[in-house]
């Protein structure tokens, strides 16, 4: 799956990872407001500059609505393989687990409410350092993600 990263030298990956760890915080995604039938793309930042997921969504409106979602994870800004899912009134959420050796996430993605709000909740982690001692404190540094209303489909 990480076929597009095979040509990057390990020292380059390590340098990129160090730069990201120095930067710190997890960033929320920006919002937009598409209309039913329109195909939209939205980038979810899991760990800045390390792991993000581009979500492309298209809604077929009506009482028995369906939403086609495509997920393309990016590692160090390099897109990986795309996965597709279909949500509906009866199956309005999915849980995905994008990750790699230095970053991971458990995300529930779905549509809620009469306006069909697209949202993401879960947890994102990167392997890093917490605390005062350089020798101890290494492990998964995690942050909760609670963005239940990123944008609404107006059906």
Buried (B, 14 or more C-beta within 10 A) or exposed (E): EBEBBEEEEEEEBEEBBEEBBEEEEBBEBEEEEBEBEEEBEBEBBBBBBBBBBBBBBBBBBEEEBBBBBBBBBBBBEEEBEEBEBEBEEEEBEBEBEBBBEBBBBBBBBBBBEEBBBBBBBBBBBBBBBEEEEEEEEEEEBBEEBEBBEBBBBEB
